[in-house]
Amino acid sequence: MANALFRRPSGSAVAAAPLLSMPEIAALAQVKRPVVSTWRRRYADFPEPVAETTGRLQFDGDQIVHWLLDTGLGNVDADRLRAELVLYGIAAYANPSDPLRTIETLGALISLRHLDEKPLVGDLREAAPEPDDVWRAILRRAERIDSEDEFLLRELQAADTEAVPLAHLAEDMVEAAYSERGAYEWLLAARSRLGATVLSADAPGPELLTLLVHLVDLRTRLHQGARVAVADPYARAGDLLAALIREAEDPETITVLAADPDERLARVVRRRLLLAGVDELALDVQTGTEVEEGLAEPQLVVTQLPYRPREDRSVLTVLTEVERIADSLGPGCTAVVLGPADALVDALPGTEESKLRSALLRSNVVEAVLMLPAGTLPYRPGYRPAVWVLTRGPVPAAEGNVLLADVSSEALTEHVRARLAEDVLLWRAEGFRALDGHDPRYGRIARVADLDRAFGGPLTPPGPPASQILARTVMERPALIADAETRLERAVEEARRYDEEHGPYRGRILRRTGRLPGRTTLGVLIKQRRVTKLKGHRVDETDISGAGHHALIGPEEITGSSPIGARRIDRLVLAAKYDYVALTEPGDLVYTIAPELGLYIDHEGFKVVTFPARVLRVRGDGARPLTPRVLAALLRAARATRRSPSAVRPRRIEDYQLPDLDPDEIERFDALLAETERRGQLLQAQVDALDEAKQLAIAGFADGTLTIDEAALNRSML
């Protein structure tokens, strides 16, 4: 069972330290891989390798951890560092054919320690009993503590003496986490690393988990009464229930009723809730989909409906499961149900499904319907989730109405989660208030009668939220459009005046006759000192901000992914930390060659060029002077400026071939480029103003806040 990279002395019952490669040390310390090589080279006391496997050096994990703790290097705190080392050990002992079995055994050992309130094994440094004796002692304690096999007995009976090292690893994890609860949560947080897909596949992402906890609003319930009963009929690994319990100051004030069709997962949940602090007598986890309500009537239900592939998913089954949860709610009780959007939100294809969903809406139990973004279940990136919030006996002002919200195009940031939860909780508390009520930021109030008439139609907001319609940016759209139209008129007039003053554009381009100009390279121009190449500078990210005296120019600005001036640095910081940095001069040509050639002429100067961008400074004196515009145009037109997919590094810019034009031809070419640049700016001003007016109009028509004045349109056509 032990991994080949895991040293375990023959006959010893103690888990040996795992062996770590240098990439694993980097991951453990949360640093980049080259940092570990630097540590080995710079520090004489860095642990020596103890083995080599397939060309990789292996280091003793304990020695590495102690060295990191002694030196203070790395980016992980001491407790997390010890826990991570234990997880490496667990991964080495994990059963590759059934990783869930390893988690079950460790969970049972941690639960035994919790229930017995004693360490699992004694100190084996002085006395080293045989593994068989250690395991028999653990089994005797398990039979005494859990004689009815509610939490751990069968898992430990299914193991043997090979699991003794796991007992030591469980002790190490509890010591690092300071509690059995913390140790078990760390273990479950590593379930994907251990290969336990059955525990990970349906786990909500942390953002979604936080949103669901906010929607349940357990703290308000706890403040209202002495005890609160919470239920989850599809508990899986218990993530929703564990997140809810973390909201309670005293978990012993919560009664938990749960169920899961998989018996092994039901026992995982039972141990998790026990270690989370739920009183053993207030905890019931059944195998199946029916919770045991004899212990208490649930006031809150939070659940995630079982995932089924699209081709096997039945809309009718999903709605039937929601109906069963709704029927279980007593007066004033609330349920938050996460399920597939094609059943809970989308238009329904069949009559039977439409009848059932309409009946649920008419039952006055559906409080809110929320469409969530895809990807909030990490293992199901294509799954589109939605939430139904159910409340039996809502406030009178909410009867006959339902809150519809669609945040499918938003990321579930802290801001979005807080605002969306606030919309739902205020709707639950106040219902509809015409004058002084809360305007939802992410939804609209819809009448159930209107949804019922649509019969099977989508449960999406009938329009943008009222708060969005009344927002300042929306109210000002007509004025902004008028301003853009005025700027368009000015830009057209300026272009007309320029055209009248300079005449129509004529490049006067002719076919060259006679000898072609000679060829040269940028490298030759640099050697001839017609062009000077300057390096970019490395600037600490912490010194960069959106405010400052000097703009930074790097590959982001040159390629257009970031606007010029978005990154800036203060001149005092520049003087104090970067006194060697030279600012650009007007006319400097800033360039980058990765991932492809990018050029930017800095006409104003006084900027800081950041590595890997560099500067080409054209010298205007000499016998054959160049200009920045001409050099940039010729470099853009040079052949093979893109890197081949198979190339390790891009071609050197010094190797770019250019025509060596005569000075008078350079002068005429520069004038041509300046003229096209000026006319392009005049045209771009028109395009920008027209595009701004168009985009504002599109936004207004999309949210229904704008229309066209028909009378004015008719007058303009006369």
Stockholm file with secondary structure:
# STOCKHOLM 1.0

chainA/1-718         MANALFRRPSGSAVAAAPLLSMPEIAALAQVKRPVVSTWRRRYADFPEPVAETTGRLQFDGDQIVHWLLDTGLGNVDADRLRAELVLYGIAAYANPSDPLRTIETLGALISLRHLDEKPLVGDLREAAPEPDDVWRAILRRAERIDSEDEFLLRELQAADTEAVPLAHLAEDMVEAAYSERGAYEWLLAARSRLGATVLSADAPGPELLTLLVHLVDLRTRLHQGARVAVADPYARAGDLLAALIREAEDPETITVLAADPDERLARVVRRRLLLAGVDELALDVQTGTEVEEGLAEPQLVVTQLPYRPREDRSVLTVLTEVERIADSLGPGCTAVVLGPADALVDALPGTEESKLRSALLRSNVVEAVLMLPAGTLPYRPGYRPAVWVLTRGPVPAAEGNVLLADVSSEALTEHVRARLAEDVLLWRAEGFRALDGHDPRYGRIARVADLDRAFGGPLTPPGPPASQILARTVMERPALIADAETRLERAVEEARRYDEEHGPYRGRILRRTGRLPGRTTLGVLIKQRRVTKLKGHRVDETDISGAGHHALIGPEEITGSSPIGARRIDRLVLAAKYDYVALTEPGDLVYTIAPELGLYIDHEGFKVVTFPARVLRVRGDGARPLTPRVLAALLRAARATRRSPSAVRPRRIEDYQLPDLDPDEIERFDALLAETERRGQLLQAQVDALDEAKQLAIAGFADGTLTIDEAALNRSML
#=GR chainA/1-718 SS CCCTTBCCCTTCCSCCCBEECHHHHHHHHTCCHHHHHHHHHHCTTSCCCCEEETTEEEEEHHHHHHHHHHHTCSSSCHHHHHHHHHHHHHHHHSCTTCHHHHHHHHHHHHHHHHHHTSCSSCCTTTCCCCHHHHHHHHHHHHHHHCTTCSSSHHHHHTCCGGGHHHHHHHHHHHHHHSSHHHHHHHHHHTTTTTTCHHHHTTCCCHHHHHHHHHHHTHHHHHHHSSCEEEEETTCTTCHHHHHHHTTCSCGGGEEEEEEESSHHHHHHHHHHHHHTTCCGGGEEEEESSCCCTTSCCCSEEEEECCCCCGGGCCHHHHHHHHHHHHHTCCTTCEEEEEEEHHHHTSCCSSHHHHHHHHHHHHTTCEEEEEECCTTSSTTCTTCCEEEEEEESSCCGGGTTEEEEEECTTSCCCHHHHHHHHHHHHHHHHHCCCTTTSCCCSSEEEEEHHHHHHHSSCCCCCSSSCHHHHTSHHHHTHHHHHHHHHHHHHHHHHHHHHHHHHHCSCCCCCCCCCSSCCCEEEHHHHHHTTSEEEECCBCCCGGGCBSCSSEEEECHHHHHTSSCTTSSEECHHHHHHHCTTCCCCCTTEEEEECSSBCEEEEESSCCCEEBTTCEEEEECCCSSSCCCHHHHHHHHHHSSCCBCCTTCSSCCCGGGCEEECCCHHHHHHHHHHHHHHHHHHHHHHHHHHHHHHHHHHHHHHHHTTCCCCCHHHHHHHHC
#=GC SS_cons         CCCTTBCCCTTCCSCCCBEECHHHHHHHHTCCHHHHHHHHHHCTTSCCCCEEETTEEEEEHHHHHHHHHHHTCSSSCHHHHHHHHHHHHHHHHSCTTCHHHHHHHHHHHHHHHHHHTSCSSCCTTTCCCCHHHHHHHHHHHHHHHCTTCSSSHHHHHTCCGGGHHHHHHHHHHHHHHSSHHHHHHHHHHTTTTTTCHHHHTTCCCHHHHHHHHHHHTHHHHHHHSSCEEEEETTCTTCHHHHHHHTTCSCGGGEEEEEEESSHHHHHHHHHHHHHTTCCGGGEEEEESSCCCTTSCCCSEEEEECCCCCGGGCCHHHHHHHHHHHHHTCCTTCEEEEEEEHHHHTSCCSSHHHHHHHHHHHHTTCEEEEEECCTTSSTTCTTCCEEEEEEESSCCGGGTTEEEEEECTTSCCCHHHHHHHHHHHHHHHHHCCCTTTSCCCSSEEEEEHHHHHHHSSCCCCCSSSCHHHHTSHHHHTHHHHHHHHHHHHHHHHHHHHHHHHHHCSCCCCCCCCCSSCCCEEEHHHHHHTTSEEEECCBCCCGGGCBSCSSEEEECHHHHHTSSCTTSSEECHHHHHHHCTTCCCCCTTEEEEECSSBCEEEEESSCCCEEBTTCEEEEECCCSSSCCCHHHHHHHHHHSSCCBCCTTCSSCCCGGGCEEECCCHHHHHHHHHHHHHHHHHHHHHHHHHHHHHHHHHHHHHHHHTTCCCCCHHHHHHHHC
//
